[in-house]
Amino acid sequence: MHKLNFLNPEIISEISKKFPTPLYVYSENKILDAISNFKSVPFEFDYQIRYAMKANSNINILKIFKNNWVFIDASSEYEVLRALNAWFLPHEIQLSTQEMWEHLKEFLDAWVFVVATSLNQLKLIWELAPNSEIWVRINPWVWSGAFKAIATWWLTSSFWIWHEYIAEILKLEKKYNLKITKINLHIGSEKTPESWVNTANIGLDFVNIFKNCTCLDMWWGFKMAIMQEEKTADLNAIFAKVNEKFSDFYAKTGRKIKLEVEPGKYMVINSCSVLTKVVDVVSTWDDWYNFVKINSWMTQMPRVTMYWVQQPIIAINNSKNTKKYVVVGHCCESGDILTTKLYDQETIEEVELSEVNIWDILVFEWTWAYNSSMCMKNYNSFPEVWEVMILKNWEIKEIRKVEKINEIWRNEIEVI
């Protein structure tokens, strides 16, 4: 059985009286701790942290990163506009996206850094802003991750320039006098220093090819243990090993390369909890399965369904007994199940909880990344829910209002 992360029963009671469940609860202190962890790792070369804002884009969260000199990785022009609205300066924002962007020229003119993810994008960037620095995202056909569906360096990934097109990039660089100053790589969630050494070797090989390149963005998905059987990445060990590779490269080439990292889950996933309420408890015949039904899930926490992962679940009650349950959401959808086998959504796996009753609160821990930002809002016409933050002085503040029912259809136009 799991333990509460930054909450306790008293705070849960206080919050749930003010804000009906389901709701997201964030911890400013946890966010600041994560930033501090990354800033404190020893590294001899220039080093910049970027927050992949697709994980969660609430303006209050963005401003915490802004105030602590963490830059932004944006995945759409709309994320760029949200980051600018949160007072990030253009040069603090990196954009990499699949689209040919409507606002691209104004971004380039303002010195938003744009990463080319195809040869066509590379040409377009040059046409719109021939004197701008150009960053390139390369797929070297090496991947690491839990399974291929989430691999980012694989044959099925379109969001890169394939490594065998490097010769074409070099031709364009020479033809148009391009200034390619950064190489962008990503291999998924890793946890061993040796795996990052391999990534650094590949990345620095690319850097060596592009003589104007001064920066390697390794876009690491550092592993953060969510379940008890998992193991968290050792930041100090990883950075020490990578520092050796950067030092070797400097000794051989005389080039000091800047390192950029984009920690997603590792930096923030433990900074949010979702509070839900039990609305029913039922069982199949002869107690084959005991089901706990809650007033949430796909509409607030799609990460389990999207990535086939598991979340720690804690029942808030005074029961001394425990029982195994299958926890399910409130959507009329067969996939709205929270307790499945890791990386296998076809297999139900019960969880042991203190014996629950209707109206008990269930807390889902480690729910920051890709839940609020990716939620299937308004499915079954469920509204967006409250989001609150516990500030570093322990004051509880609302950071997103619950959606009113008429706001769900506010943009619909009646023609019948």
C-alpha positions as CSV (number, residue, x, y, z in Angstrom):
1,M,0.0,0.0,0.0
2,H,1.1,3.5,-0.8
3,K,1.6,6.6,1.4
4,L,0.6,10.2,0.8
5,N,3.2,12.4,-0.9
6,F,2.8,16.0,0.2
7,L,-0.7,15.9,1.6
8,N,-2.1,14.7,4.9
9,P,-5.7,13.8,6.0
10,E,-6.2,17.2,7.6
11,I,-5.2,19.2,4.5
12,I,-7.3,16.9,2.3
13,S,-10.3,17.5,4.5
14,E,-9.8,21.3,4.4
15,I,-9.4,21.3,0.6
16,S,-12.3,19.0,-0.1
17,K,-14.6,21.2,2.0
18,K,-13.7,24.3,-0.1
19,F,-13.5,22.7,-3.5
20,P,-15.7,19.7,-4.4
21,T,-13.9,16.7,-5.9
22,P,-12.5,15.8,-8.4
23,L,-9.7,18.4,-8.3
24,Y,-6.0,18.7,-8.9
25,V,-3.8,19.8,-6.0
26,Y,-0.3,21.1,-6.7
27,S,2.6,21.8,-4.4
28,E,4.8,24.8,-5.0
29,N,7.4,23.4,-2.6
30,K,7.6,20.2,-4.5
31,I,8.1,22.1,-7.8
32,L,10.9,24.2,-6.2
33,D,12.6,21.1,-4.8
34,A,12.7,19.5,-8.3
35,I,14.1,22.7,-9.8
36,S,16.7,22.8,-7.1
37,N,17.7,19.1,-7.7
38,F,18.5,19.9,-11.3
39,K,20.3,23.2,-10.6
40,S,22.5,21.6,-8.0
41,V,24.0,18.8,-10.1
42,P,27.7,19.5,-10.8
43,F,28.5,20.2,-14.5
44,E,31.5,22.0,-15.8
45,F,30.1,23.4,-19.0
46,D,27.3,25.8,-19.8
47,Y,24.0,24.2,-18.9
48,Q,20.4,25.1,-19.3
49,I,17.1,23.5,-18.0
50,R,14.0,23.7,-20.2
51,Y,10.5,22.8,-19.0
52,A,8.5,20.9,-21.6
53,M,5.3,22.9,-21.0
54,K,3.1,20.3,-22.7
55,A,3.3,18.5,-19.3
56,N,1.2,21.3,-17.7
57,S,0.7,24.8,-19.0
58,N,-1.1,26.6,-16.2
59,I,0.2,30.2,-16.0
60,N,1.0,29.9,-12.3
61,I,3.1,26.9,-12.9
62,L,4.9,28.6,-15.9
63,K,5.6,31.6,-13.7
64,I,7.3,29.4,-11.0
65,F,9.7,28.2,-13.7
66,K,10.1,31.7,-15.1
67,N,11.0,33.0,-11.7
68,N,13.7,30.3,-11.3
69,W,15.4,30.7,-14.6
70,V,14.0,27.6,-16.2
71,F,13.4,28.1,-19.9
72,I,10.6,26.7,-22.1
73,D,10.2,23.9,-24.7
74,A,7.0,24.5,-26.6
75,S,5.3,22.0,-28.9
76,S,3.0,24.4,-30.8
77,E,2.7,28.0,-31.6
78,Y,-0.1,28.3,-29.1
79,E,2.2,27.1,-26.3
80,V,4.7,29.8,-27.4
81,L,1.9,32.4,-27.0
82,R,1.0,31.0,-23.6
83,A,4.7,31.2,-22.5
84,L,4.9,34.8,-23.7
85,N,1.8,35.5,-21.7
86,A,3.5,34.2,-18.7
87,W,6.3,36.7,-19.2
88,F,8.9,34.5,-20.8
89,L,11.2,36.4,-23.1
90,P,11.2,35.2,-26.7
91,H,14.8,33.9,-26.5
92,E,13.9,31.8,-23.5
93,I,11.4,29.8,-25.6
94,Q,12.3,26.9,-28.0
95,L,9.6,25.7,-30.5
96,S,9.6,22.3,-32.1
97,T,6.4,21.3,-33.8
98,Q,4.9,19.3,-36.7
99,E,3.1,22.3,-38.3
100,M,4.2,25.0,-40.7
101,W,3.4,27.8,-38.3
102,E,1.1,30.8,-38.9
103,H,3.2,33.0,-36.6
104,L,6.6,31.6,-37.5
105,K,8.1,34.8,-39.1
106,E,7.1,36.9,-36.1
107,F,8.5,34.3,-33.7
108,L,11.8,34.2,-35.6
109,D,12.0,38.0,-35.9
110,A,11.5,38.2,-32.1
111,W,14.2,35.5,-31.5
112,V,12.1,32.6,-30.4
113,F,14.4,29.7,-31.2
114,V,12.8,27.3,-33.7
115,V,13.9,23.6,-34.1
116,A,13.5,22.2,-37.6
117,T,12.0,18.7,-37.5
118,S,12.0,18.2,-41.3
119,L,13.9,19.3,-44.4
120,N,10.9,21.3,-45.5
121,Q,10.8,23.2,-42.2
122,L,14.6,23.8,-42.5
123,K,14.0,25.5,-45.9
124,L,11.0,27.5,-44.6
125,I,12.9,28.8,-41.7
126,W,15.7,30.0,-44.0
127,E,13.2,31.6,-46.4
128,L,11.5,33.6,-43.6
129,A,14.5,34.5,-41.6
130,P,17.8,33.8,-43.5
131,N,20.0,35.2,-40.7
132,S,18.5,33.4,-37.8
133,E,20.2,30.6,-35.9
134,I,18.7,27.2,-36.8
135,W,18.3,24.2,-34.5
136,V,17.8,20.7,-35.9
137,R,16.2,17.7,-34.5
138,I,17.7,14.4,-35.7
139,N,16.5,10.8,-35.3
140,P,19.5,8.5,-35.1
141,W,17.4,5.3,-35.0
142,V,18.3,4.4,-31.4
143,W,15.5,4.3,-28.8
144,S,15.0,3.6,-25.2
145,G,11.6,3.4,-23.5
146,A,9.1,1.0,-21.9
147,F,7.6,-0.1,-25.3
148,K,7.7,1.0,-28.9
149,A,4.3,2.8,-28.8
150,I,6.0,5.6,-26.8
151,A,9.4,5.4,-28.5
152,T,10.7,8.7,-29.9
153,W,13.8,7.4,-31.8
154,W,12.2,4.8,-33.9
155,L,11.0,4.0,-37.5
156,T,7.4,5.0,-36.4
157,S,8.4,8.5,-35.2
158,S,7.9,11.2,-37.7
159,F,8.9,14.1,-35.5
160,W,12.5,14.2,-36.6
161,I,14.9,14.5,-39.5
162,W,16.0,10.9,-40.2
163,H,19.8,10.5,-39.5
164,E,20.4,9.3,-43.1
165,Y,19.4,12.8,-44.3
166,I,22.3,14.5,-42.6
167,A,24.1,14.8,-45.9
168,E,21.0,16.7,-47.2
169,I,21.1,19.0,-44.2
170,L,24.8,19.7,-44.9
171,K,24.0,20.5,-48.5
172,L,21.3,22.9,-47.4
173,E,23.6,24.4,-44.8
174,K,26.2,25.1,-47.5
175,K,23.7,26.2,-50.2
176,Y,21.9,28.7,-48.1
177,N,24.8,29.6,-45.7
178,L,22.8,28.3,-42.8
179,K,24.0,28.6,-39.2
180,I,23.0,25.4,-37.5
181,T,23.9,26.0,-33.8
182,K,22.1,23.3,-31.9
183,I,21.3,19.5,-32.3
184,N,18.2,18.2,-30.5
185,L,17.9,14.6,-29.5
186,H,15.5,12.5,-27.4
187,I,15.5,8.8,-26.5
188,G,12.7,8.4,-23.9
189,S,12.8,7.7,-20.2
190,E,16.2,6.4,-19.0
191,K,17.7,5.7,-15.6
192,T,21.3,4.6,-15.9
193,P,24.4,6.7,-16.3
194,E,25.7,4.3,-19.0
195,S,22.6,4.9,-21.2
196,W,23.2,8.6,-21.1
197,V,26.8,8.2,-22.0
198,N,25.7,6.4,-25.1
199,T,23.3,9.2,-25.9
200,A,26.0,11.8,-25.3
201,N,28.4,9.9,-27.7
202,I,25.8,9.9,-30.4
203,G,24.9,13.5,-29.9
204,L,28.5,14.7,-29.8
205,D,29.2,12.8,-33.0
206,F,26.5,14.9,-34.6
207,V,27.8,18.1,-33.1
208,N,31.2,17.3,-34.6
209,I,29.7,17.1,-38.0
210,F,28.1,20.6,-37.7
211,K,31.0,23.0,-37.2
212,N,28.8,25.9,-36.1
213,C,27.0,23.9,-33.5
214,T,27.5,25.1,-29.9
215,C,24.7,23.3,-28.1
216,L,23.5,19.7,-27.6
217,D,19.9,19.3,-26.3
218,M,19.6,15.8,-25.2
219,W,16.0,16.1,-24.2
220,W,16.3,13.4,-21.5
221,G,13.2,11.7,-20.1
222,F,14.9,11.0,-16.7
223,K,13.2,8.1,-15.0
224,M,11.2,9.0,-11.9
225,A,10.0,6.1,-9.8
226,I,6.2,6.3,-9.4
227,M,5.5,2.8,-8.2
228,Q,7.4,1.1,-5.3
229,E,9.1,-1.5,-7.6
230,E,10.6,1.2,-9.9
231,K,13.9,2.9,-9.6
232,T,14.6,6.7,-9.9
233,A,17.4,8.0,-12.1
234,D,20.6,9.0,-10.2
235,L,21.1,12.6,-11.4
236,N,24.6,13.1,-9.9
237,A,25.9,9.9,-11.4
238,I,24.3,10.7,-14.8
239,F,25.7,14.2,-15.0
240,A,29.1,13.1,-13.9
241,K,29.3,10.5,-16.7
242,V,28.1,13.0,-19.3
243,N,30.5,15.6,-18.0
244,E,33.3,13.2,-18.8
245,K,32.1,12.9,-22.4
246,F,31.8,16.7,-22.9
247,S,35.3,17.1,-21.4
248,D,36.7,14.5,-23.8
249,F,35.1,16.3,-26.7
250,Y,36.5,19.6,-25.6
251,A,40.0,18.1,-25.3
252,K,39.8,16.6,-28.8
253,T,38.2,19.5,-30.6
254,G,38.7,22.7,-28.6
255,R,34.9,23.2,-28.7
256,K,33.0,23.9,-25.4
257,I,29.5,22.6,-26.0
258,K,26.5,23.8,-24.0
259,L,24.2,21.2,-22.6
260,E,20.4,21.6,-22.5
261,V,18.0,19.2,-20.8
262,E,14.3,19.0,-20.9
263,P,13.2,17.0,-17.8
264,G,9.5,16.3,-18.0
265,K,8.2,13.8,-15.5
266,Y,11.2,13.8,-13.3
267,M,10.9,17.5,-12.6
268,V,7.2,17.7,-11.9
269,I,5.3,14.5,-11.7
270,N,5.4,14.2,-7.9
271,S,4.2,17.8,-7.5
272,C,0.4,17.1,-8.0
273,S,-2.2,14.9,-6.4
274,V,-5.8,14.3,-7.7
275,L,-8.6,14.1,-5.1
276,T,-11.6,12.0,-6.1
277,K,-14.6,10.6,-4.3
278,V,-16.0,7.1,-4.2
279,V,-19.5,7.1,-5.7
280,D,-20.3,3.4,-5.7
281,V,-18.8,0.0,-4.7
282,V,-20.1,-3.1,-6.6
283,S,-18.9,-6.6,-7.3
284,T,-19.3,-9.2,-9.9
285,W,-20.9,-12.6,-9.0
286,D,-19.3,-14.4,-6.1
287,D,-16.9,-11.5,-5.4
288,W,-14.8,-12.2,-8.6
289,Y,-14.0,-8.5,-8.8
290,N,-14.8,-5.7,-6.3
291,F,-15.2,-2.5,-8.2
292,V,-14.7,1.0,-6.7
293,K,-16.3,3.6,-8.9
294,I,-15.0,7.2,-8.6
295,N,-16.2,10.6,-9.9
296,S,-13.2,11.0,-12.2
297,W,-10.6,9.4,-14.4
298,M,-10.3,9.8,-18.2
299,T,-11.7,13.3,-17.9
300,Q,-8.9,14.3,-15.5
301,M,-6.2,11.6,-15.6
302,P,-5.8,10.0,-19.1
303,R,-2.2,9.1,-18.5
304,V,-3.0,5.5,-17.5
305,T,-5.0,5.0,-20.6
306,M,-2.6,6.8,-22.9
307,Y,0.7,5.3,-21.6
308,W,-0.5,2.1,-19.9
309,V,1.1,3.1,-16.6
310,Q,0.0,2.8,-13.0
311,Q,-0.6,5.5,-10.3
312,P,-0.3,5.1,-6.5
313,I,-3.8,5.2,-5.0
314,I,-4.6,5.9,-1.3
315,A,-8.0,5.6,0.4
316,I,-8.6,8.3,3.0
317,N,-10.6,6.6,5.8
318,N,-10.2,5.0,9.2
319,S,-10.7,1.5,8.2
320,K,-8.3,-1.1,9.8
321,N,-9.2,-3.7,7.1
322,T,-7.8,-4.0,3.6
323,K,-9.3,-5.3,0.5
324,K,-8.4,-5.8,-3.2
325,Y,-10.3,-3.6,-5.7
326,V,-10.5,-2.7,-9.3
327,V,-10.8,1.1,-9.5
328,V,-12.8,2.5,-12.4
329,G,-13.8,5.9,-13.7
330,H,-17.1,7.6,-14.3
331,C,-17.1,7.7,-18.1
332,C,-19.3,5.4,-20.2
333,E,-16.2,3.9,-21.7
334,S,-14.8,0.4,-21.4
335,G,-11.2,1.7,-21.2
336,D,-11.9,3.9,-18.2
337,I,-10.1,1.5,-15.8
338,L,-7.3,2.7,-13.4
339,T,-6.0,-0.6,-12.2
340,T,-4.5,-2.5,-15.1
341,K,-1.2,-4.3,-15.5
342,L,1.8,-2.1,-16.2
343,Y,2.1,-1.5,-19.9
344,D,-0.8,-4.0,-20.6
345,Q,-4.2,-2.3,-20.7
346,E,-5.8,-5.6,-21.6
347,T,-5.1,-7.2,-18.2
348,I,-6.8,-6.0,-15.0
349,E,-4.6,-5.9,-11.9
350,E,-6.3,-5.3,-8.5
351,V,-4.9,-3.0,-5.9
352,E,-5.0,-3.3,-2.2
353,L,-6.7,-0.4,-0.3
354,S,-8.0,0.1,3.1
355,E,-11.6,-1.0,2.8
356,V,-13.6,1.7,1.2
357,N,-17.2,3.0,1.5
358,I,-19.2,5.4,-0.7
359,W,-18.1,9.0,-0.3
360,D,-14.6,8.1,0.8
361,I,-11.9,10.2,-0.8
362,L,-9.3,8.4,-3.0
363,V,-6.0,10.2,-3.6
364,F,-4.1,9.6,-6.8
365,E,-0.4,10.5,-6.4
366,W,2.2,11.6,-8.9
367,T,-0.3,13.0,-11.3
368,W,1.3,16.2,-12.6
369,A,2.5,15.3,-16.1
370,Y,0.1,14.8,-19.0
371,N,-3.1,14.7,-17.0
372,S,-4.6,18.1,-16.7
373,S,-2.9,19.2,-19.9
374,M,-4.0,16.1,-21.8
375,C,-7.4,15.5,-20.1
376,M,-10.3,14.3,-22.3
377,K,-12.4,17.2,-21.1
378,N,-16.1,17.3,-21.8
379,Y,-16.2,13.7,-22.7
380,N,-19.7,12.6,-21.6
381,S,-20.1,16.4,-21.1
382,F,-18.2,16.4,-17.8
383,P,-16.8,19.9,-17.2
384,E,-13.2,20.9,-16.4
385,V,-12.6,20.7,-12.7
386,W,-10.9,22.9,-10.1
387,E,-7.2,23.2,-9.7
388,V,-5.6,24.5,-6.6
389,M,-2.0,25.0,-5.4
390,I,-0.5,24.8,-1.9
391,L,1.9,27.7,-1.9
392,K,5.3,27.6,-0.2
393,N,3.8,29.3,2.8
394,W,1.1,26.6,2.9
395,E,-1.7,28.9,1.8
396,I,-4.2,27.1,-0.5
397,K,-5.0,29.1,-3.6
398,E,-7.4,28.4,-6.5
399,I,-5.4,28.4,-9.9
400,R,-8.2,27.3,-12.2
401,K,-12.0,27.6,-11.7
402,V,-14.4,24.8,-12.3
403,E,-16.0,25.0,-15.7
404,K,-19.7,26.1,-15.6
405,I,-22.1,23.8,-17.5
406,N,-23.1,26.4,-20.1
407,E,-19.4,27.0,-20.9
408,I,-19.2,23.5,-22.3
409,W,-21.4,24.5,-25.3
410,R,-20.5,28.2,-25.4
411,N,-18.9,28.1,-28.8
412,E,-21.6,26.0,-30.4
413,I,-23.7,27.8,-33.1
414,E,-27.4,26.8,-33.4
415,V,-28.5,26.5,-37.1
416,I,-31.4,24.1,-36.6
